[in-house]
Amino acid sequence: APPGAPAYYGAGAHDGRTKYLALDGTSFSGISLCERDGYHNGRVIKARVAVLAFLAAATGRVLVLPRLLVDYHVYFLWTFLDLKSLEPGVAWRETNFPSNLRSWKNATHPFSSTARVKLDGKAVGLVADDGPARWARLAKPPPSTSLERVWASALAPTNDAELLLVDMPFADGTFVAALSNCDFEKSPTTCARSQGVPDELLRVFQRLKWCGDTVDLNKLAAKSFQGFDCYGKGRYHGNKK
């Protein structure tokens, strides 16, 4: 790392300059392909990762990669997502970063502070401990205000938290279909008008690359090795050129 850059591991990674974002509200903090409206549907992963990447960029946080859950097995996102397509703009950490003792702030806590939020697309719910969310609708922005700035403003009460845990109940089967079925040959404005997909989010989705249409079930996390890496090998969703 360049001189003066935040450390990747240890106390230097928790000096206040680096903040993190991770998925919340799911089993093992993972994206599951065992749900009724997304069974073995790789587009579920693609759409939800696009939202997480968008939020990480909007808040200036480092994305902790979620696990992938399929049937009885766990998979690593880096075997499916071409992590090179996150660059530039979205820094990331491996899935086991929070559980790796080398990355902890001290001997007892992995992070100095956390905050939890729920997003439904039009409102933000702040969660205190394990209590219910306190919802606040997103303010309707002026026409010239970007969606990124809207989300950054809505999540401002969590800015001091080192780790932001995000639950995305709005990213259901209907949302996944709307985002992944947008006609890439048409303008983003058309998708926003006909399917309710914000053009900024669509641009993130369009830029991500993948190795295959869904998770390769032979690439189990328990058997993973460097040869499973998708870095620099992916293609856009729908094989868009």
Accessible surface in RSA format (square Angstrom, percent):
REM  Atomic radii and reference values for relative SASA: ProtOr
REM  Chains: A
REM  Algorithm: Lee & Richards
REM  Probe-radius: 1.40
REM  Slices: 20
REM RES _ NUM      All-atoms   Total-Side   Main-Chain    Non-polar    All polar
REM                ABS   REL    ABS   REL    ABS   REL    ABS   REL    ABS   REL
RES ALA A   1   124.03 114.0  39.92  61.6  84.12 191.3  52.48  73.9  71.55 189.5
RES PRO A   2    96.88  70.6  86.84  79.2  10.04  36.5  92.99  76.8   3.89  24.1
RES PRO A   3   140.15 102.1 107.34  97.8  32.81 119.3 118.54  97.9  21.61 134.3
RES GLY A   4    63.32  78.1   0.00   N/A  63.32  78.1  42.84 117.6  20.48  45.9
RES ALA A   5    38.69  35.6  16.82  25.9  21.87  49.8  22.66  31.9  16.03  42.5
RES PRO A   6    50.59  36.9  39.73  36.2  10.86  39.5  39.73  32.8  10.86  67.5
RES ALA A   7    41.03  37.7  29.78  46.0  11.25  25.6  38.23  53.8   2.80   7.4
RES TYR A   8    89.57  41.8  82.55  47.0   7.02  18.3  73.75  55.4  15.82  19.5
RES TYR A   9    58.43  27.3  47.49  27.0  10.94  28.5  31.63  23.8  26.80  33.0
RES GLY A  10    25.16  31.0   0.00   N/A  25.16  31.0  25.16  69.0   0.00   0.0
RES ALA A  11    72.05  66.2  58.54  90.3  13.50  30.7  58.89  82.9  13.16  34.9
RES GLY A  12    32.11  39.6   0.00   N/A  32.11  39.6  24.97  68.5   7.15  16.0
RES ALA A  13     0.00   0.0   0.00   0.0   0.00   0.0   0.00   0.0   0.00   0.0
RES HIS A  14    11.38   6.2   0.17   0.1  11.21  28.7   0.31   0.3  11.07  12.9
RES ASP A  15    71.40  50.0  34.83  34.7  36.57  86.5  37.39  88.0  34.01  33.9
RES GLY A  16    52.16  64.3   0.00   N/A  52.16  64.3  32.11  88.1  20.05  44.9
RES ARG A  17   140.44  59.0 104.15  53.1  36.30  86.4  65.64  89.7  74.80  45.3
RES THR A  18    13.97   9.9   9.88  10.0   4.09   9.7   8.43  11.3   5.54   8.4
RES LYS A  19    54.16  26.4  52.23  32.0   1.93   4.6  27.41  24.7  26.75  28.5
RES TYR A  20     0.10   0.0   0.10   0.1   0.00   0.0   0.00   0.0   0.10   0.1
RES LEU A  21     0.00   0.0   0.00   0.0   0.00   0.0   0.00   0.0   0.00   0.0
RES ALA A  22    10.97  10.1  10.97  16.9   0.00   0.0  10.97  15.4   0.00   0.0
RES LEU A  23     7.00   3.9   5.07   3.6   1.93   4.9   5.07   3.6   1.93   5.2
RES ASP A  24    21.64  15.2  21.28  21.2   0.36   0.8   0.25   0.6  21.38  21.3
RES GLY A  25    50.55  62.3   0.00   N/A  50.55  62.3  20.58  56.5  29.97  67.1
RES THR A  26    52.38  37.3  27.13  27.5  25.25  60.2  36.85  49.5  15.52  23.5
RES SER A  27    74.54  63.0  58.00  77.4  16.54  38.1  27.43  58.4  47.11  66.0
RES PHE A  28   148.79  74.4 126.95  78.6  21.84  56.8 139.90  84.8   8.89  25.4
RES SER A  29    48.65  41.1  46.01  61.4   2.64   6.1  15.63  33.3  33.02  46.3
RES GLY A  30     0.08   0.1   0.00   N/A   0.08   0.1   0.00   0.0   0.08   0.2
RES ILE A  31     0.50   0.3   0.17   0.1   0.32   0.8   0.50   0.4   0.00   0.0
RES SER A  32    21.89  18.5  20.67  27.6   1.22   2.8  13.73  29.2   8.16  11.4
RES LEU A  33     1.41   0.8   1.41   1.0   0.00   0.0   1.41   1.0   0.00   0.0
RES CYS A  34    56.73  42.9  31.26  34.9  25.47  59.8  24.98  63.3  31.75  34.2
RES GLU A  35    59.89  34.4  53.18  40.2   6.71  16.0  34.70  67.1  25.18  20.6
RES ARG A  36   241.66 101.5 204.36 104.2  37.30  88.8  91.57 125.1 150.10  91.0
RES ASP A  37    79.12  55.4  53.71  53.5  25.41  60.1  42.01  98.9  37.11  37.0
RES GLY A  38     2.54   3.1   0.00   N/A   2.54   3.1   2.38   6.5   0.16   0.4
RES TYR A  39   131.25  61.3 112.15  63.8  19.10  49.7  84.73  63.7  46.52  57.3
RES HIS A  40    62.86  34.4  48.50  33.7  14.36  36.7  30.36  31.3  32.51  37.8
RES ASN A  41    37.67  26.0  32.25  31.2   5.42  13.1  14.56  35.0  23.11  22.3
RES GLY A  42     3.54   4.4   0.00   N/A   3.54   4.4   0.00   0.0   3.54   7.9
RES ARG A  43    71.24  29.9  71.24  36.3   0.00   0.0  20.90  28.6  50.35  30.5
RES VAL A  44     2.68   1.8   2.68   2.4   0.00   0.0   2.68   2.3   0.00   0.0
RES ILE A  45     0.00   0.0   0.00   0.0   0.00   0.0   0.00   0.0   0.00   0.0
RES LYS A  46     4.34   2.1   4.34   2.7   0.00   0.0   0.00   0.0   4.34   4.6
RES ALA A  47     0.00   0.0   0.00   0.0   0.00   0.0   0.00   0.0   0.00   0.0
RES ARG A  48    25.61  10.8  25.61  13.1   0.00   0.0   7.17   9.8  18.44  11.2
RES VAL A  49     0.04   0.0   0.04   0.0   0.00   0.0   0.04   0.0   0.00   0.0
RES ALA A  50     0.00   0.0   0.00   0.0   0.00   0.0   0.00   0.0   0.00   0.0
RES VAL A  51     6.06   4.0   6.06   5.5   0.00   0.0   6.06   5.3   0.00   0.0
RES LEU A  52     0.55   0.3   0.55   0.4   0.00   0.0   0.55   0.4   0.00   0.0
RES ALA A  53     1.16   1.1   0.42   0.6   0.74   1.7   0.76   1.1   0.40   1.0
RES PHE A  54     8.77   4.4   8.75   5.4   0.02   0.1   8.77   5.3   0.00   0.0
RES LEU A  55     1.92   1.1   1.92   1.4   0.00   0.0   1.92   1.3   0.00   0.0
RES ALA A  56     0.91   0.8   0.07   0.1   0.85   1.9   0.25   0.4   0.66   1.8
RES ALA A  57    39.31  36.1  21.65  33.4  17.67  40.2  25.01  35.2  14.30  37.9
RES ALA A  58    12.87  11.8   0.00   0.0  12.87  29.3   0.00   0.0  12.87  34.1
RES THR A  59    34.70  24.7   5.18   5.2  29.52  70.4  12.66  17.0  22.04  33.3
RES GLY A  60    65.78  81.1   0.00   N/A  65.78  81.1  37.09 101.8  28.69  64.2
RES ARG A  61    12.85   5.4   6.52   3.3   6.33  15.1   1.25   1.7  11.60   7.0
RES VAL A  62    14.81   9.7  14.81  13.4   0.00   0.0  14.81  12.9   0.00   0.0
RES LEU A  63     0.09   0.0   0.09   0.1   0.00   0.0   0.09   0.1   0.00   0.0
RES VAL A  64     7.10   4.7   6.09   5.5   1.00   2.4   6.09   5.3   1.00   2.7
RES LEU A  65     2.09   1.2   0.36   0.3   1.73   4.4   0.36   0.3   1.73   4.7
RES PRO A  66     5.33   3.9   0.18   0.2   5.16  18.7   5.33   4.4   0.00   0.0
RES ARG A  67    68.48  28.8  68.48  34.9   0.00   0.0   2.68   3.7  65.80  39.9
RES LEU A  68     0.00   0.0   0.00   0.0   0.00   0.0   0.00   0.0   0.00   0.0
RES LEU A  69    18.38  10.2  18.38  13.2   0.00   0.0  18.38  12.9   0.00   0.0
RES VAL A  70     2.18   1.4   1.75   1.6   0.43   1.0   1.75   1.5   0.43   1.2
RES ASP A  71    65.04  45.6  37.55  37.4  27.49  65.0  19.74  46.5  45.30  45.2
RES TYR A  72   209.51  97.8 176.68 100.5  32.83  85.4 135.32 101.7  74.19  91.5
RES HIS A  73    88.38  48.3  82.65  57.4   5.74  14.7  48.49  50.0  39.90  46.4
RES VAL A  74    54.54  35.9  48.80  44.2   5.73  13.8  48.80  42.4   5.73  15.6
RES TYR A  75     3.42   1.6   3.42   1.9   0.00   0.0   0.00   0.0   3.42   4.2
RES PHE A  76    48.75  24.4  48.59  30.1   0.16   0.4  48.59  29.5   0.16   0.5
RES LEU A  77     0.17   0.1   0.00   0.0   0.16   0.4   0.00   0.0   0.16   0.4
RES TRP A  78    54.66  21.9  54.53  26.4   0.14   0.3  40.94  21.8  13.73  22.3
RES THR A  79     5.52   3.9   1.67   1.7   3.84   9.2   0.30   0.4   5.21   7.9
RES PHE A  80     1.76   0.9   1.25   0.8   0.51   1.3   1.76   1.1   0.00   0.0
RES LEU A  81     0.19   0.1   0.01   0.0   0.18   0.4   0.01   0.0   0.18   0.5
RES ASP A  82     3.80   2.7   3.80   3.8   0.00   0.0   0.00   0.0   3.80   3.8
RES LEU A  83     7.49   4.2   7.43   5.3   0.06   0.1   7.43   5.2   0.06   0.2
RES LYS A  84   112.51  54.9 109.20  67.0   3.31   7.9  53.64  48.3  58.87  62.7
RES SER A  85    14.60  12.3   1.57   2.1  13.03  30.0  12.58  26.8   2.02   2.8
RES LEU A  86     0.08   0.0   0.08   0.1   0.00   0.0   0.08   0.1   0.00   0.0
RES GLU A  87    82.28  47.2  65.44  49.5  16.84  40.1  30.42  58.8  51.86  42.3
RES PRO A  88   123.44  90.0 114.07 104.0   9.37  34.1 119.44  98.6   4.00  24.9
RES GLY A  89    61.61  76.0   0.00   N/A  61.61  76.0  36.09  99.0  25.52  57.2
RES VAL A  90     7.70   5.1   2.27   2.1   5.43  13.1   3.61   3.1   4.09  11.1
RES ALA A  91    54.57  50.2  40.78  62.9  13.79  31.4  48.77  68.7   5.80  15.4
RES TRP A  92    72.91  29.3  66.04  32.0   6.87  16.1  58.75  31.3  14.16  23.0
RES ARG A  93    29.96  12.6  29.96  15.3   0.00   0.0   0.00   0.0  29.96  18.2
RES GLU A  94    37.40  21.5  37.38  28.3   0.03   0.1  31.26  60.5   6.15   5.0
RES THR A  95     9.87   7.0   3.80   3.9   6.07  14.5   3.34   4.5   6.53   9.9
RES ASN A  96    72.08  49.7  71.22  68.8   0.86   2.1  18.09  43.5  53.99  52.2
RES PHE A  97     0.43   0.2   0.43   0.3   0.00   0.0   0.43   0.3   0.00   0.0
RES PRO A  98    41.18  30.0  37.01  33.7   4.17  15.2  37.58  31.0   3.60  22.4
RES SER A  99    73.64  62.2  50.33  67.2  23.31  53.7  45.88  97.7  27.76  38.9
RES ASN A 100    36.96  25.5  29.16  28.2   7.80  18.8  10.90  26.2  26.06  25.2
RES LEU A 101   128.33  71.5 113.45  81.2  14.87  37.4 113.69  79.8  14.64  39.4
RES ARG A 102   153.72  64.5 140.80  71.8  12.91  30.7  65.81  89.9  87.91  53.3
RES SER A 103     1.85   1.6   1.17   1.6   0.67   1.6   0.00   0.0   1.85   2.6
RES TRP A 104    56.48  22.7  50.08  24.2   6.40  15.0  50.08  26.7   6.40  10.4
RES LYS A 105    72.47  35.4  62.78  38.5   9.69  23.1  29.86  26.9  42.61  45.4
RES ASN A 106    70.83  48.8  55.99  54.1  14.84  35.7  40.42  97.3  30.40  29.4
RES ALA A 107    99.74  91.7  62.55  96.5  37.19  84.6  74.57 105.0  25.17  66.7
RES THR A 108    97.83  69.6  76.43  77.5  21.41  51.0  69.51  93.4  28.33  42.8
RES HIS A 109   103.70  56.7 103.70  72.1   0.00   0.0  69.47  71.6  34.23  39.8
RES PRO A 110    40.85  29.8  40.30  36.7   0.56   2.0  40.30  33.3   0.56   3.5
RES PHE A 111    14.09   7.0   5.88   3.6   8.21  21.4   5.88   3.6   8.21  23.5
RES SER A 112    66.20  55.9  31.27  41.7  34.93  80.5  22.28  47.4  43.92  61.5
RES SER A 113    47.21  39.9  37.52  50.1   9.70  22.3  43.02  91.6   4.19   5.9
RES THR A 114    78.87  56.1  50.80  51.5  28.07  66.9  20.81  28.0  58.06  87.8
RES ALA A 115    21.35  19.6  15.02  23.2   6.33  14.4  21.35  30.1   0.00   0.0
RES ARG A 116    71.62  30.1  69.07  35.2   2.55   6.1  24.49  33.5  47.13  28.6
RES VAL A 117     0.70   0.5   0.00   0.0   0.70   1.7   0.00   0.0   0.70   1.9
RES LYS A 118    73.63  35.9  73.63  45.2   0.00   0.0  17.39  15.6  56.24  59.9
RES LEU A 119     0.00   0.0   0.00   0.0   0.00   0.0   0.00   0.0   0.00   0.0
RES ASP A 120    65.14  45.6  50.84  50.6  14.30  33.8  16.43  38.7  48.71  48.6
RES GLY A 121    29.88  36.9   0.00   N/A  29.88  36.9  13.89  38.1  15.99  35.8
RES LYS A 122   140.03  68.3 137.19  84.2   2.83   6.7  81.01  72.9  59.02  62.9
RES ALA A 123     5.79   5.3   5.79   8.9   0.00   0.0   5.79   8.2   0.00   0.0
RES VAL A 124     6.17   4.1   5.44   4.9   0.72   1.7   5.44   4.7   0.72   2.0
RES GLY A 125     0.00   0.0   0.00   N/A   0.00   0.0   0.00   0.0   0.00   0.0
RES LEU A 126    40.27  22.4  40.23  28.8   0.04   0.1  40.26  28.3   0.01   0.0
RES VAL A 127    20.49  13.5   6.73   6.1  13.76  33.2   7.57   6.6  12.92  35.1
RES ALA A 128    59.87  55.0  49.65  76.6  10.22  23.2  56.67  79.8   3.20   8.5
RES ASP A 129   130.42  91.4 108.81 108.3  21.62  51.1  40.41  95.1  90.01  89.8
RES ASP A 130   137.28  96.2 105.59 105.1  31.69  74.9  38.42  90.4  98.85  98.6
RES GLY A 131    32.48  40.1   0.00   N/A  32.48  40.1  23.48  64.4   9.01  20.2
RES PRO A 132   124.54  90.8 106.44  97.0  18.10  65.8 118.49  97.8   6.05  37.6
RES ALA A 133    21.69  19.9   2.07   3.2  19.62  44.6   2.07   2.9  19.62  52.0
RES ARG A 134   154.92  65.0 145.97  74.4   8.95  21.3  75.78 103.6  79.14  48.0
RES TRP A 135   123.69  49.6  89.34  43.2  34.35  80.7  70.11  37.4  53.59  86.9
RES ALA A 136    64.26  59.1  55.96  86.4   8.31  18.9  62.88  88.6   1.38   3.7
RES ARG A 137   177.88  74.7 152.62  77.8  25.26  60.2  71.62  97.9 106.26  64.4
RES LEU A 138    35.06  19.5  15.83  11.3  19.22  48.3  18.23  12.8  16.83  45.3
RES ALA A 139    82.83  76.2  65.29 100.8  17.55  39.9  74.93 105.5   7.90  20.9
RES LYS A 140   198.79  97.0 166.22 102.0  32.57  77.6 113.15 101.8  85.64  91.2
RES PRO A 141    52.19  38.0  37.47  34.2  14.72  53.5  42.01  34.7  10.18  63.3
RES PRO A 142    82.55  60.2  74.28  67.7   8.27  30.1  80.87  66.8   1.68  10.5
RES PRO A 143   148.38 108.1 107.67  98.1  40.71 148.0 120.58  99.6  27.81 172.8
RES SER A 144   110.96  93.8  72.31  96.5  38.64  89.0  56.75 120.8  54.21  75.9
RES THR A 145    36.76  26.1  23.06  23.4  13.70  32.6  13.07  17.6  23.69  35.8
RES SER A 146    38.78  32.8  31.74  42.4   7.04  16.2  34.27  73.0   4.51   6.3
RES LEU A 147    39.34  21.9  35.13  25.1   4.21  10.6  37.33  26.2   2.01   5.4
RES GLU A 148    68.33  39.2  68.33  51.7   0.00   0.0   6.31  12.2  62.02  50.6
RES ARG A 149   165.26  69.4 159.59  81.4   5.67  13.5  47.85  65.4 117.41  71.2
RES VAL A 150    16.71  11.0  11.48  10.4   5.24  12.6  15.50  13.5   1.22   3.3
RES TRP A 151    15.48   6.2  15.48   7.5   0.00   0.0   8.17   4.4   7.31  11.9
RES ALA A 152    33.81  31.1  27.65  42.7   6.16  14.0  28.64  40.3   5.17  13.7
RES SER A 153    79.93  67.5  64.01  85.4  15.92  36.7  32.78  69.8  47.16  66.1
RES ALA A 154    27.08  24.9   7.21  11.1  19.88  45.2  19.71  27.8   7.38  19.5
RES LEU A 155     0.59   0.3   0.59   0.4   0.00   0.0   0.59   0.4   0.00   0.0
RES ALA A 156    43.99  40.4  35.50  54.8   8.48  19.3  35.67  50.2   8.32  22.0
RES PRO A 157    95.04  69.3  52.23  47.6  42.81 155.6  65.53  54.1  29.51 183.4
RES THR A 158     8.47   6.0   5.01   5.1   3.46   8.3   7.37   9.9   1.10   1.7
RES ASN A 159    81.13  55.9  76.51  73.9   4.62  11.1  24.83  59.8  56.30  54.4
RES ASP A 160   131.52  92.1 115.22 114.7  16.30  38.5  37.30  87.8  94.21  94.0
RES ALA A 161     9.09   8.4   5.96   9.2   3.13   7.1   7.21  10.2   1.87   5.0
RES GLU A 162     8.45   4.9   8.45   6.4   0.00   0.0   7.78  15.0   0.68   0.6
RES LEU A 163    13.95   7.8  13.95  10.0   0.00   0.0  13.95   9.8   0.00   0.0
RES LEU A 164     0.18   0.1   0.18   0.1   0.00   0.0   0.18   0.1   0.00   0.0
RES LEU A 165    35.72  19.9  35.72  25.6   0.00   0.0  35.72  25.1   0.00   0.0
RES VAL A 166     0.00   0.0   0.00   0.0   0.00   0.0   0.00   0.0   0.00   0.0
RES ASP A 167    21.80  15.3  21.80  21.7   0.00   0.0   1.49   3.5  20.32  20.3
RES MET A 168    14.19   7.3   2.57   1.7  11.63  27.7   3.05   2.6  11.14  14.8
RES PRO A 169    73.83  53.8  45.50  41.5  28.33 103.0  57.73  47.7  16.10 100.1
RES PHE A 170    38.57  19.3  24.01  14.9  14.56  37.9  33.72  20.4   4.85  13.9
RES ALA A 171     1.10   1.0   0.01   0.0   1.08   2.5   0.54   0.8   0.56   1.5
RES ASP A 172    61.91  43.4  59.36  59.1   2.55   6.0  21.90  51.5  40.01  39.9
RES GLY A 173    16.74  20.6   0.00   N/A  16.74  20.6  10.76  29.5   5.98  13.4
RES THR A 174   110.72  78.8 100.50 101.9  10.22  24.4  70.77  95.1  39.95  60.4
RES PHE A 175    32.60  16.3  27.46  17.0   5.14  13.4  32.19  19.5   0.41   1.2
RES VAL A 176     2.60   1.7   2.60   2.4   0.00   0.0   2.60   2.3   0.00   0.0
RES ALA A 177    34.90  32.1  34.44  53.1   0.46   1.0  34.70  48.9   0.19   0.5
RES ALA A 178    19.94  18.3  16.26  25.1   3.68   8.4  19.52  27.5   0.42   1.1
RES LEU A 179     0.00   0.0   0.00   0.0   0.00   0.0   0.00   0.0   0.00   0.0
RES SER A 180     4.88   4.1   0.00   0.0   4.88  11.2   0.00   0.0   4.88   6.8
RES ASN A 181    85.53  59.0  61.81  59.7  23.72  57.1  21.24  51.1  64.29  62.1
RES CYS A 182     4.55   3.4   0.12   0.1   4.44  10.4   0.12   0.3   4.44   4.8
RES ASP A 183    62.59  43.8  52.88  52.6   9.71  23.0  25.03  58.9  37.56  37.5
RES PHE A 184    42.96  21.5  21.89  13.6  21.07  54.8  22.70  13.8  20.26  58.0
RES GLU A 185   155.90  89.5 122.18  92.4  33.72  80.3  55.27 106.9 100.63  82.2
RES LYS A 186   116.42  56.8 101.22  62.1  15.20  36.2  55.31  49.8  61.11  65.1
RES SER A 187    59.20  50.0  46.33  61.8  12.88  29.7  42.58  90.7  16.62  23.3
RES PRO A 188    41.36  30.1  41.32  37.7   0.03   0.1  41.36  34.1   0.00   0.0
RES THR A 189    83.43  59.3  81.54  82.7   1.89   4.5  53.22  71.5  30.21  45.7
RES THR A 190    34.87  24.8  34.82  35.3   0.05   0.1  20.38  27.4  14.49  21.9
RES CYS A 191     3.05   2.3   2.83   3.2   0.22   0.5   0.22   0.6   2.83   3.0
RES ALA A 192    38.82  35.7  27.17  41.9  11.66  26.5  27.44  38.6  11.39  30.2
RES ARG A 193   177.27  74.4 143.67  73.2  33.60  80.0  78.64 107.5  98.63  59.8
RES SER A 194    81.20  68.6  41.78  55.8  39.42  90.8  44.48  94.7  36.72  51.4
RES GLN A 195    67.59  37.8  45.94  33.6  21.65  51.5  29.49  62.8  38.10  28.9
RES GLY A 196    61.26  75.5   0.00   N/A  61.26  75.5  33.48  91.9  27.78  62.2
RES VAL A 197     2.31   1.5   1.70   1.5   0.61   1.5   2.31   2.0   0.00   0.0
RES PRO A 198    46.82  34.1  39.19  35.7   7.62  27.7  46.39  38.3   0.43   2.7
RES ASP A 199    50.34  35.3  49.67  49.4   0.67   1.6   3.91   9.2  46.43  46.3
RES GLU A 200    31.91  18.3  29.24  22.1   2.66   6.3  12.11  23.4  19.80  16.2
RES LEU A 201    11.14   6.2  11.14   8.0   0.00   0.0  11.14   7.8   0.00   0.0
RES LEU A 202     2.08   1.2   2.08   1.5   0.00   0.0   2.08   1.5   0.00   0.0
RES ARG A 203   120.49  50.6 114.81  58.5   5.68  13.5  55.13  75.3  65.36  39.6
RES VAL A 204    19.53  12.9  18.80  17.0   0.73   1.7  19.46  16.9   0.07   0.2
RES PHE A 205     0.66   0.3   0.31   0.2   0.36   0.9   0.31   0.2   0.36   1.0
RES GLN A 206    34.65  19.4  32.29  23.6   2.37   5.6   9.95  21.2  24.70  18.7
RES ARG A 207    83.60  35.1  75.18  38.3   8.42  20.0  48.10  65.7  35.50  21.5
RES LEU A 208     0.30   0.2   0.30   0.2   0.01   0.0   0.30   0.2   0.01   0.0
RES LYS A 209    63.46  31.0  63.46  38.9   0.00   0.0  11.68  10.5  51.78  55.2
RES TRP A 210     5.14   2.1   1.81   0.9   3.33   7.8   1.70   0.9   3.44   5.6
RES CYS A 211    37.31  28.2  20.74  23.1  16.57  38.9  18.70  47.4  18.61  20.1
RES GLY A 212    49.71  61.3   0.00   N/A  49.71  61.3  35.51  97.4  14.20  31.8
RES ASP A 213   114.46  80.2 105.42 104.9   9.04  21.4  32.55  76.6  81.90  81.7
RES THR A 214    52.55  37.4  46.11  46.7   6.44  15.4  44.63  59.9   7.92  12.0
RES VAL A 215     4.96   3.3   0.56   0.5   4.40  10.6   0.56   0.5   4.40  11.9
RES ASP A 216    62.16  43.5  50.18  49.9  11.98  28.3  25.10  59.1  37.07  37.0
RES LEU A 217    85.76  47.8  74.39  53.2  11.37  28.6  74.39  52.2  11.37  30.6
RES ASN A 218   125.35  86.4 110.09 106.4  15.26  36.7  28.37  68.3  96.98  93.7
RES LYS A 219    48.35  23.6  48.14  29.5   0.21   0.5  18.15  16.3  30.20  32.2
RES LEU A 220    28.62  15.9  28.62  20.5   0.00   0.0  28.62  20.1   0.00   0.0
RES ALA A 221    21.18  19.5  10.89  16.8  10.29  23.4  11.64  16.4   9.54  25.3
RES ALA A 222   101.47  93.3  55.78  86.1  45.69 103.9  68.70  96.7  32.77  86.8
RES LYS A 223   143.22  69.9 126.05  77.3  17.17  40.9  80.72  72.7  62.51  66.6
RES SER A 224    34.82  29.4  11.28  15.1  23.54  54.2   0.19   0.4  34.63  48.5
RES PHE A 225   125.65  62.9 115.52  71.6  10.13  26.3 125.65  76.2   0.00   0.0
RES GLN A 226   157.20  87.9 142.34 104.0  14.85  35.4  51.46 109.5 105.74  80.2
RES GLY A 227    44.77  55.2   0.00   N/A  44.77  55.2  24.56  67.4  20.21  45.3
RES PHE A 228    30.13  15.1  29.75  18.4   0.38   1.0  29.75  18.0   0.38   1.1
RES ASP A 229    44.48  31.2  41.40  41.2   3.08   7.3   7.85  18.5  36.64  36.5
RES CYS A 230     1.17   0.9   0.24   0.3   0.92   2.2   1.17   3.0   0.00   0.0
RES TYR A 231    91.74  42.8  80.68  45.9  11.06  28.8  62.33  46.8  29.41  36.3
RES GLY A 232    47.82  59.0   0.00   N/A  47.82  59.0  13.06  35.8  34.76  77.8
RES LYS A 233   129.26  63.1 101.10  62.0  28.17  67.1  81.59  73.4  47.68  50.8
RES GLY A 234    12.98  16.0   0.00   N/A  12.98  16.0   0.12   0.3  12.86  28.8
RES ARG A 235   135.98  57.1 131.45  67.0   4.53  10.8  57.47  78.5  78.51  47.6
RES TYR A 236    61.40  28.7  57.83  32.9   3.57   9.3  19.85  14.9  41.55  51.2
RES HIS A 237    25.24  13.8  22.89  15.9   2.35   6.0  14.72  15.2  10.51  12.2
RES GLY A 238    61.09  75.3   0.00   N/A  61.09  75.3  33.50  91.9  27.60  61.8
RES ASN A 239    91.07  62.8  80.66  78.0  10.41  25.1  12.71  30.6  78.37  75.7
RES LYS A 240    55.86  27.3  42.74  26.2  13.12  31.2  29.54  26.6  26.33  28.0
RES LYS A 241   216.48 105.6 167.78 102.9  48.71 116.0 135.35 121.8  81.14  86.4
END  Absolute sums over single chains surface
CHAIN  1 A    12530.1       9641.5       2888.6       7086.1       5444.0
END  Absolute sums over all chains
TOTAL         12530.1       9641.5       2888.6       7086.1       5444.0
